[in-house]
């Protein structure tokens, strides 16, 4: 695995530039509007793993490079052209980039700074929070190619927006603007371009100040809410809650509260 600050060919990385302990990984394929080809997928998986293991990173922001006009415009369809069933089954083996993002131990925020279509919409769905620029378009247009979403778009999308809206987007291939995406729950906040960074990094910074162990456990517990039955989920939440009582961060947080000061969490 690479160090997060190593050079990537199709990604750029910044750590602490916008907020302390926040890393930004941007996809840089402007000629292809950041389409997800095998190289982007491989480098993204590596960068997410590197961010998780970096003690200076507590929150990861995923976005599209500024010159591309897109977050991720979709999968690179040229890679599909000559693939048969066997080749695609091999390419679809898990964990794919979507699972790598979804399973990351640190919070991942999608900074949707342009179109997020197909695999790009699925990548955003795999993140923990989605914040979009007002001019962004989102959708699952795979049906127009005689396909269906294959990176989680029928599953994560349904959990975010409900079955009816997921059916509408998946079966029509319709693209929606950021405002409508917020209305149905596909994105969580929408900002004009000049306010996007303030919205994204204000949230990222507020997360990065917290205990990294509590962040990891909180993320696990919330995700369990749509993946377990209620009783099972409550049991899981309770067990994670109790485990935090063995951490130094819990003592620091309670102590700081009682002393009227800001806590300094160290992830212990």
Secondary structure as GFF3:
##gff-version 3
##sequence-region A 1 268
A	DSSP	beta_strand	11	15	.	.	.	ID=ss1
A	DSSP	beta_strand	22	27	.	.	.	ID=ss2
A	DSSP	three_ten_helix	30	32	.	.	.	ID=ss3
A	DSSP	alpha_helix	38	53	.	.	.	ID=ss4
A	DSSP	beta_strand	59	64	.	.	.	ID=ss5
A	DSSP	beta_strand	70	72	.	.	.	ID=ss6
A	DSSP	three_ten_helix	77	79	.	.	.	ID=ss7
A	DSSP	alpha_helix	85	91	.	.	.	ID=ss8
A	DSSP	alpha_helix	97	102	.	.	.	ID=ss9
A	DSSP	beta_strand	107	112	.	.	.	ID=ss10
A	DSSP	beta_strand	115	117	.	.	.	ID=ss11
A	DSSP	alpha_helix	119	126	.	.	.	ID=ss12
A	DSSP	beta_strand	129	133	.	.	.	ID=ss13
A	DSSP	beta_strand	137	139	.	.	.	ID=ss14
A	DSSP	three_ten_helix	141	145	.	.	.	ID=ss15
A	DSSP	alpha_helix	156	161	.	.	.	ID=ss16
A	DSSP	alpha_helix	163	172	.	.	.	ID=ss17
A	DSSP	beta_strand	175	177	.	.	.	ID=ss18
A	DSSP	alpha_helix	178	184	.	.	.	ID=ss19
A	DSSP	beta_strand	189	191	.	.	.	ID=ss20
A	DSSP	three_ten_helix	193	195	.	.	.	ID=ss21
A	DSSP	alpha_helix	196	208	.	.	.	ID=ss22
A	DSSP	alpha_helix	212	224	.	.	.	ID=ss23
A	DSSP	alpha_helix	230	243	.	.	.	ID=ss24
A	DSSP	three_ten_helix	244	246	.	.	.	ID=ss25
A	DSSP	alpha_helix	248	259	.	.	.	ID=ss26
###
